[in-house]
Each structure stands twice: as structure tokens, then as C-alpha cells.
Amino acid sequence: MSLTKPRLSGLVLFTAAGGMWLSGRSLDWKTWLFAMAGTAGTVGAANTINCVLERDSDRFMARTAKRPLPMQRLSATSALIFAVLLAVVSLPLLWVGVNWLTGVLGVVALCSYAFVYTPMKSRTHWAMQVGAIPGALPPLMGWTAATGRIEAPGLVLFAIMFFWQLPHFIAIALFRKNEYQAAGLTSLPLEKGDDVARLHAVGYVAALLGVSVLPYFVGVAGWLYLVVALVLGAWFAWVAVRGWRGQLGPVWARQLFTTSLLYLTGLFAALGLPV
């Protein structure tokens, strides 16, 4: 269970379910179940492979040091077998039980996270942008599960999740900078410095504010959502700008991290308001 990163997987399922719900299509319970189970299994497989590949560096970070592999409570071989079993079960669920397009997106999410993003983390800070792609796919997968097509609303949900992750990741990289360095991982603060990282956070929050209003214009959210999105976006931007202008440190970075979580929760809750 720990290898699948339950808290992260829970967020993924929340956004995938949001994509299905926003489509406005009525799904039979089997399709809904296959979509959720297939997405959960695919994400679990990707997270497990990530744990296997990063088992040595995980020992140097407080939030990962107590995972089963760094603590040697489980062998890497056992974990890898578990990941393969998850993928072998979950990907056919998406391909056959839902539709081929959702299955393709599942394969892209798994491979890009486990085999592109994870190795890049020790080489370049651009891994952050690459890692945001599989992280943004679940709501689009939810949309395609319901509609069988890639459409503007699904792409808007993808864009929201993509730009949301970037200031979220930067916040983590700032207040865990020393741990990243000890683990041999790179990040924007380590490569370019804290000032550049704070400025990038402001830029990504600004981009997020721009894409967050699009659900209103593509017809999947109403004016109440638009008001909430603007208010939440202004708050998120204020926190980011305050840290950049004041050259604030780890305490502010943790505040930015917490703000990002509250922002996303509020934004997706607002998507449920009447159109």
C-alpha cells in the first residue's frame, strides 16, 4: 500500500472522477468502476516503479526515508513484481473495460512518470515540467473515459493540473532543498537559485490563473465557479508574489505548498457548483 503512495493516488482519483463527472455523460457502473480501478492501478504501478528506482536516494529525504524499500522491509524484486502485476491488470481494464483512448493515455502516464520523469530528476530541473504531464493526465483520462474523445474541456482540465503542479513542486523543492542535494537529485532552486525559483513560481501561478477561468468559457462551469476561481487565483498569486518580493525562505515555501493544496481543493469543489 505504501509503495502506491496512497495520498498522491487519492488526489489522482479525485481529479479523474472530476473529469468524468464534468463530462455530463451518464456512465454505467461497470465503466465507472473499470475507469477508477484501472486509473488507480496504473498510478500505483508508476509510483511503485518510482520507489524502486529511487530506493537509494529516498534514504536521504525525511518524507521518503521510511518507505519500505529504504528501510529494507521489502526487496526491490518483490516491489517490481508488484508493479508489473498492477500494470498487467490495470491497463487492460482501461483498454477493454473503458476505451482504447483512455488506455493509451494510461500507458503514456505510466511510462512518462516511471521511465522519463524519474531518471531525469537526478539530471535536470526540467524533470519538473516532464513530471507534470503524467500528473495532469488523470482528469483528461476521466473525460475520455466518459466521452471517448479528447475535447476542449478535457484539455482545459489537463492544463489546470499541469500548471498547478509547477508552483506546488517548486515549494517542495525550496523547503526541502538540502534533502534534494543530499539525495543527489536536482531541482530549480539547486540549479538556478532560490530567487529564480520564486520568480518561476509567480509565473506559473499567473499561468494557472489564466487557464483556471477557461472551464467557464468552454461551458462546463458557471459564473459562480468563475468568481471562486478568480478569488482563489488572486489569493494564490498574492502568496507567491509576497514570497518573491520579500525573498522569503522555507517558512513561506511551506505556506505556498499548503496554499496550493487548498487552492486545488477549492477549485475542484467549485466545479461542482451549478453551471
Phi, psi and omega in degrees: 000319180296324181297331182279356181054073189305321182294318177293317179296325178297319177297319179298313181294325178299315181286325177295316177296324177298320177297318178294316183294318182293340179295337180076004180272145176269121181257141172290157189296330180293315179297317179299316181294316179297320181296314182290316180293319179295318178295315180299316180293321179295314178296319178298320178295316180297316180295323180293317177299320176302316179297323179294313183290333183252020185297331179280313180291333180299336181295339186262002182241133186301321185282349182239350188297334184263013174293159186302322184286313176299327179277357179058035173274352183209145180275154178297325179297315179298318180296319180294320176299318178300316180297317180297317179298317178300314182294319182296328179275315191284320182295317173298329175301319179288316183294311188267317185281339181245273173195164186296326183294316177296324176297318178298315179297325177297318178297317179299316180298314181297310186290319182293323180287312187281321191248353176244300182299310185301311177295330182291337185300333180266001186245321186206151179288348177292350174303330181300314180292322179295317180295335179288342180291303177297330178292336181266352184286327185307314178295327175293321176297321176298319179296313180292330176298325182274327188250335185078008183220153170270117184231169185305313180300321178295321178292326177296317178298320176300314182296320179300312181293324180297307183287334177295320184296330188293309174293331177298313179294319181298320178301315179298316182296331179285312184275353173242030185302314182295324179291319177302317181294317180295328182278355181079020178259153178254168180197169179300314178299322181289323183276320188245349180100160184294321181299315179295319180298316179297320179294319177298321178301318178298315180297318180290324176295321177298317178296320178298318178300322179293314183283338183292339179274349186295328177307328177294319186279342176261006169086017178252003178212154183259190184292332177297318176299317182302317179296313181298317180299319180292319180293312179297319179296320178296320178296313179300315180296321179298317179297316181294314181295321179301318179292322180290312182293324182269000182049050184282162188253214187301323180299314177296321180300321176293324176296320177297319178299311179297318178300320181298320179292316179294322178301309184296318178299313180295321182294314181289328174296322180292333177296340178275356179288157183303141179286000000 
